[in-house]
Amino acid sequence: MNINVYTESTPNPATMKFIVNKLLINGSTDFATKESAEKSPFAKELYKFSFVNGVFFASNFVTVTKTEGTDWEDIEPILKEFVKGAVESELKVQIEEQTGEVDFEGTDTEIKIQQILNDYVRPAVEQDGGAISYRSFTEGVVTVELRGSCSGCPSSTITLKAGIENLLKRMVPEVTEVVSEAL
């Protein structure tokens, strides 16, 4: 299979999506630090570049966060070539593969919230190179975690309040607010 890599900017100017024509992982996984990349040969290799400051994988793309003071025009061709080579040589995203199965737990309301986040919010957030995880639901407040390009993105607050909070309030009357857990 001939591997093609193309890039897409994200709402976060510090991150870039490197999209390939092959499934890399079922679900998503975040390697926000060099240390966390120990279980990912792919992420570990990316962190060998001094300008890489974050690595996030979902389905058919890897989102790379660059260090401050680095220009995308200088590093984009290098990363594109690296991603192409890594995918062609079948460098593993993770040593132990995660299952794509989603198990929702909790009360009926919590399960409904998780289902909505999974079905409606997750695909949209992944389009922008990020990920969202449900954390908790307490006294009307839904707590989520934003990762990938969403982490530290200037527009993530707007996404959270205007998009996710409005959707959940409309579909689950018990929800009064949505907040993001800081990493």
VOBA-1610 file (N, C-alpha, C; in pm, whole numbers, padded with zeros to 5 digits, always signed):
BEGIN
Met+00084-00119+00000Met+00000+00000+00000Met+00087+00124+00000Asn+00057+00216-00089Asn+00131+00341-00095Asn+00075+00436+00011Ile+00159+00479+00103Ile+00114+00565+00212Ile+00123+00712+00171Asn+00010+00781+00184Asn+00007+00925+00158Asn-00013+00997+00290Val+00059+01108+00306Val+00046+01188+00427Val+00010+01329+00383Tyr-00093+01384+00443Tyr-00121+01525+00419Tyr-00147+01592+00553Thr-00125+01723+00555Thr-00139+01795+00681Thr-00263+01881+00679Glu-00310+01908+00800Glu-00425+01994+00818Glu-00398+02076+00943Ser-00418+02207+00933Ser-00399+02287+01053Ser-00517+02263+01146Thr-00500+02295+01273Thr-00605+02277+01373Thr-00635+02416+01431Pro-00742+02427+01509Pro-00769+02557+01571Pro-00658+02603+01666Asn-00574+02509+01710Asn-00461+02542+01797Asn-00338+02565+01709Pro-00285+02689+01705Pro-00170+02718+01618Pro-00044+02638+01650Ala-00035+02580+01769Ala+00083+02501+01806Ala+00073+02355+01763Thr-00042+02315+01706Thr-00056+02174+01666Thr-00091+02162+01518Met-00050+02050+01460Met-00076+02020+01320Met-00115+01873+01312Lys-00217+01845+01229Lys-00262+01707+01206Lys-00187+01650+01087Phe-00131+01531+01103Phe-00067+01458+00995Phe-00156+01337+00967Ile-00229+01344+00856Ile-00331+01244+00824Ile-00274+01145+00722Val-00298+01015+00748Val-00250+00912+00657Val-00368+00830+00605Asn-00347+00762+00492Asn-00453+00681+00431Asn-00450+00538+00485Lys-00437+00527+00619Lys-00435+00396+00684Lys-00477+00415+00829Leu-00551+00317+00883Leu-00590+00324+01023Leu-00467+00301+01111Leu-00441+00395+01203Leu-00326+00382+01293Leu-00365+00319+01426Ile-00486+00354+01474Ile-00528+00308+01606Ile-00680+00311+01614Asn-00737+00217+01687Asn-00880+00222+01719Asn-00893+00310+01842Gly-00975+00412+01835Gly-00987+00504+01948Gly-00883+00613+01938Ser-00831+00656+02053Ser-00728+00759+02051Ser-00638+00742+02172Thr-00518+00797+02164Thr-00425+00792+02275Thr-00335+00915+02271Asp-00308+00969+02388Asp-00234+01094+02400Asp-00101+01068+02469Phe+00005+01122+02412Phe+00137+01116+02474Phe+00182+01262+02491Ala+00133+01323+02599Ala+00153+01466+02620Ala+00297+01499+02663Thr+00370+01399+02710Thr+00509+01422+02751Thr+00599+01313+02692Lys+00726+01344+02686Lys+00825+01250+02636Lys+00823+01121+02719Glu+00807+01136+02853Glu+00806+01023+02945Glu+00687+00931+02918Ser+00572+00990+02884Ser+00452+00910+02862Ser+00462+00827+02734Ala+00557+00859+02648Ala+00571+00792+02518Ala+00646+00659+02526Glu+00685+00616+02644Glu+00763+00492+02658Glu+00694+00371+02598Lys+00559+00366+02604Lys+00485+00248+02553Lys+00449+00263+02404Ser+00498+00370+02341Ser+00467+00393+02201Ser+00595+00414+02119Pro+00635+00309+02045Pro+00754+00326+01961Pro+00742+00446+01865Phe+00621+00468+01811Phe+00596+00577+01716Phe+00617+00713+01785Ala+00550+00731+01899Ala+00561+00859+01973Ala+00703+00881+02023Lys+00766+00774+02069Lys+00903+00783+02120Lys+00998+00837+02013Glu+00981+00787+01890Glu+01064+00835+01779Glu+01035+00982+01747Leu+00906+01020+01752Leu+00870+01160+01726Leu+00935+01253+01829Tyr+00939+01210+01954Tyr+00998+01293+02060Tyr+01149+01309+02046Lys+01211+01232+01958Lys+01355+01250+01934Lys+01382+01382+01860Phe+01277+01437+01795Phe+01290+01569+01733Phe+01279+01672+01845Ser+01376+01763+01853Ser+01379+01862+01962Ser+01259+01957+01958Phe+01195+01971+01843Phe+01082+02065+01830Phe+00947+02001+01858Val+00944+01872+01895Val+00816+01805+01925Val+00786+01818+02074Asn+00666+01868+02104Asn+00628+01896+02242Asn+00500+01823+02285Gly+00444+01741+02195Gly+00323+01666+02227Gly+00285+01579+02108Val+00232+01459+02137Val+00194+01365+02032Val+00060+01302+02070Phe-00032+01303+01975Phe-00166+01248+01999Phe-00209+01169+01877Phe-00257+01046+01898Phe-00302+00962+01787Phe-00453+00938+01796Ala-00521+00938+01681Ala-00661+00897+01672Ala-00683+00844+01532Ser-00756+00738+01520Ser-00787+00669+01394Ser-00676+00680+01290Asn-00688+00770+01191Asn-00589+00773+01082Asn-00499+00897+01085Phe-00477+00954+01203Phe-00387+01070+01207Phe-00309+01079+01337Val-00202+01156+01330Val-00123+01192+01448Val-00120+01345+01454Thr-00152+01399+01570Thr-00144+01543+01591Thr-00015+01569+01666Val+00068+01659+01611Val+00195+01692+01674Val+00186+01835+01727Thr+00230+01854+01851Thr+00240+01987+01909Thr+00387+02027+01903Lys+00413+02147+01851Lys+00551+02192+01835Lys+00593+02280+01953Thr+00723+02295+01970Thr+00774+02383+02074Thr+00758+02528+02028Glu+00755+02618+02125Glu+00745+02760+02092Glu+00870+02804+02017Gly+00854+02898+01925Gly+00969+02950+01852Gly+01009+02866+01732Thr+00931+02762+01703Thr+00956+02679+01585Thr+00848+02712+01482Asp+00887+02725+01355Asp+00790+02754+01250Asp+00748+02626+01180Trp+00616+02613+01156Trp+00566+02494+01087Trp+00631+02478+00950Glu+00655+02589+00881Glu+00712+02576+00745Glu+00851+02512+00748Asp+00922+02524+00859Asp+01054+02461+00871Asp+01045+02312+00904Ile+00946+02274+00986Ile+00943+02135+01036Ile+00837+02047+00971Glu+00737+02106+00908Glu+00629+02027+00847Glu+00681+01923+00747Pro+00770+01960+00652Pro+00819+01859+00556Pro+00897+01746+00625Ile+00971+01778+00729Ile+01049+01677+00803Ile+00953+01578+00870Leu+00851+01632+00937Leu+00755+01547+01008Leu+00671+01463+00911Lys+00635+01524+00798Lys+00557+01453+00697Lys+00634+01329+00649Glu+00761+01349+00619Glu+00848+01241+00571Glu+00864+01135+00680Phe+00882+01179+00805Phe+00897+01085+00916Phe+00770+01000+00932Val+00652+01066+00934Val+00525+00995+00953Val+00505+00893+00841Lys+00534+00932+00718Lys+00522+00841+00603Lys+00610+00717+00625Gly+00735+00739+00660Gly+00829+00628+00683Gly+00787+00539+00799Ala+00739+00602+00907Ala+00697+00527+01026Ala+00577+00438+00995Val+00481+00491+00918Val+00362+00414+00884Val+00399+00302+00786Glu+00485+00332+00689Glu+00528+00230+00593Glu+00603+00115+00661Ser+00683+00149+00761Ser+00759+00043+00830Ser+00678-00018+00945Glu+00548+00022+00955Glu+00456-00031+01055Glu+00504-00013+01198Leu+00563+00102+01226Leu+00603+00138+01362Leu+00476+00143+01447Lys+00478+00075+01560Lys+00357+00064+01643Lys+00325+00194+01718Val+00194+00225+01721Val+00148+00339+01798Val+00154+00305+01946Gln+00120+00181+01979Gln+00119+00135+02117Gln+00164-00008+02123Ile+00235-00042+02229Ile+00280-00180+02242Ile+00161-00271+02270Glu+00076-00238+02367Glu-00045-00320+02384Glu-00162-00243+02327Glu-00228-00303+02232Glu-00338-00236+02162Glu-00460-00222+02252Gln-00525-00106+02243Gln-00649-00085+02317Gln-00762-00145+02236Thr-00866-00187+02305Thr-00982-00236+02232Thr-01068-00116+02196Gly-01136-00124+02088Gly-01221-00014+02044Gly-01355-00013+02115Glu-01377-00110+02203Glu-01504-00119+02275Glu-01519-00006+02375Val-01636+00052+02381Val-01662+00159+02475Val-01760+00108+02579Asp-01717+00108+02705Asp-01804+00067+02815Asp-01842+00188+02896Phe-01971+00216+02904Phe-02019+00329+02982Phe-02063+00278+03118Glu-02031+00355+03221Glu-02068+00314+03357Glu-02138+00429+03428Gly-02213+00395+03533Gly-02276+00496+03616Gly-02427+00490+03610Thr-02488+00600+03653Thr-02634+00610+03655Thr-02685+00622+03511Asp-02816+00613+03495Asp-02875+00629+03361Asp-02835+00762+03299Thr-02837+00868+03379Thr-02800+01002+03330Thr-02654+01004+03286Glu-02564+00946+03367Glu-02421+00943+03332Glu-02398+00864+03203Ile-02469+00753+03188Ile-02454+00672+03067Ile-02504+00751+02945Lys-02614+00823+02961Lys-02669+00905+02853Lys-02568+01015+02813Ile-02505+01080+02911Ile-02405+01184+02885Ile-02287+01125+02809Gln-02237+01010+02856Gln-02122+00946+02790Gln-02155+00907+02647Gln-02278+00858+02625Gln-02322+00818+02492Gln-02323+00939+02397Ile-02376+01052+02444Ile-02382+01175+02363Ile-02241+01225+02332Leu-02155+01226+02433Leu-02015+01268+02411Leu-01949+01179+02307Asn-01971+01048+02317Asn-01911+00953+02225Asn-01966+00966+02082Asp-02099+00979+02070Asp-02162+00979+01938Asp-02156+01113+01865Tyr-02171+01224+01939Tyr-02181+01355+01874Tyr-02055+01441+01888Val-01998+01441+02008Val-01888+01534+02036Val-01753+01479+01991Arg-01725+01353+02026Arg-01595+01294+01994Arg-01558+01306+01846Pro-01647+01269+01751Pro-01610+01280+01609Pro-01574+01425+01568Ala-01648+01522+01621Ala-01622+01663+01586Ala-01487+01709+01643Val-01460+01671+01767Val-01335+01710+01831Val-01217+01642+01762Glu-01235+01515+01720Glu-01128+01444+01650Glu-01098+01508+01515Gln-01200+01568+01451Gln-01180+01638+01324Gln-01076+01749+01340Asp-01073+01811+01458Asp-00980+01919+01486Asp-00850+01869+01548Gly-00832+01737+01551Gly-00706+01682+01602Gly-00702+01665+01753Gly-00818+01662+01816Gly-00822+01650+01962Gly-00902+01531+02009Ala-00920+01524+02140Ala-00999+01417+02199Ala-01066+01469+02324Ile-01178+01407+02359Ile-01252+01443+02479Ile-01282+01317+02557Ser-01267+01324+02689Ser-01299+01211+02775Ser-01393+01256+02885Tyr-01491+01172+02913Tyr-01583+01198+03024Tyr-01510+01167+03154Arg-01523+01255+03253Arg-01461+01232+03384Arg-01567+01206+03491Ser-01666+01298+03505Ser-01766+01280+03611Ser-01889+01366+03587Phe-01994+01335+03664Phe-02117+01413+03664Phe-02161+01427+03809Thr-02153+01549+03863Thr-02187+01574+04002Thr-02274+01698+04014Glu-02390+01685+04073Glu-02481+01798+04097Glu-02500+01886+03973Gly-02525+01822+03859Gly-02553+01896+03736Gly-02431+01935+03655Val-02312+01916+03711Val-02189+01958+03642Val-02118+01837+03580Val-02099+01844+03446Val-02026+01740+03375Val-01880+01785+03364Thr-01789+01699+03406Thr-01647+01730+03394Thr-01589+01643+03282Val-01520+01707+03188Val-01456+01636+03076Val-01308+01671+03074Glu-01232+01593+02999Glu-01090+01621+02980Glu-01068+01638+02830Leu-01003+01747+02792Leu-00970+01773+02652Leu-00822+01744+02630Arg-00792+01669+02521Arg-00652+01633+02493Arg-00620+01660+02347Gly-00496+01629+02309Gly-00453+01652+02170Gly-00448+01801+02142Ser-00496+01842+02025Ser-00488+01984+01991Ser-00582+02068+02076Cys-00680+02005+02143Cys-00773+02081+02229Cys-00704+02130+02355Ser-00602+02058+02398Ser-00531+02095+02519Ser-00456+02225+02494Gly-00495+02330+02564Gly-00428+02459+02549Gly-00471+02538+02427Cys-00574+02493+02356Cys-00621+02564+02237Cys-00705+02684+02279Pro-00679+02801+02218Pro-00755+02921+02253Pro-00907+02904+02234Ser-00949+02829+02133Ser-01094+02817+02108Ser-01159+02700+02182Ser-01082+02627+02264Ser-01142+02511+02332Ser-01247+02553+02435Thr-01233+02670+02496Thr-01334+02719+02592Thr-01466+02743+02521Ile-01459+02801+02402Ile-01579+02827+02322Ile-01644+02695+02283Thr-01561+02600+02236Thr-01610+02467+02200Thr-01682+02404+02320Leu-01619+02415+02435Leu-01672+02355+02557Leu-01805+02418+02595Lys-01809+02551+02606Lys-01929+02620+02654Lys-02038+02628+02548Ala-02006+02680+02430Ala-02108+02702+02327Ala-02151+02571+02262Gly-02058+02481+02240Gly-02092+02357+02171Gly-02138+02246+02262Ile-02046+02195+02342Ile-02071+02076+02423Ile-02176+02104+02532Glu-02158+02215+02605Glu-02252+02246+02713Glu-02394+02264+02661Asn-02410+02340+02551Asn-02544+02360+02495Asn-02607+02229+02450Leu-02530+02144+02383Leu-02579+02015+02336Leu-02627+01930+02453Leu-02543+01918+02556Leu-02578+01834+02671Leu-02698+01889+02747Lys-02704+02021+02765Lys-02818+02082+02837Lys-02948+02053+02762Arg-02940+02058+02628Arg-03059+02035+02545Arg-03103+01889+02551Met-03007+01797+02550Met-03039+01655+02543Met-03054+01587+02680Val-02991+01646+02782Val-02998+01590+02918Val-03034+01705+03013Pro-03162+01721+03045Pro-03207+01835+03127Pro-03137+01847+03262Glu-03085+01735+03316Glu-03017+01738+03446Glu-02884+01815+03441Val-02828+01834+03321Val-02699+01902+03308Val-02717+02053+03319Thr-02638+02114+03408Thr-02643+02260+03424Thr-02517+02327+03372Glu-02403+02253+03370Glu-02277+02313+03328Glu-02181+02204+03282Val-02087+02240+03194Val-01979+02149+03153Val-01848+02221+03180Val-01758+02152+03250Val-01627+02209+03279Val-01518+02115+03232Ser-01401+02171+03207Ser-01288+02091+03161Ser-01189+02075+03277Glu-01146+01952+03294Glu-01046+01921+03398Glu-00910+01962+03343Ala-00837+02043+03417Ala-00704+02083+03372Ala-00609+01965+03386Leu-00522+01950+03289Leu-00427+01837+03293Leu-00309+01871+03380
//
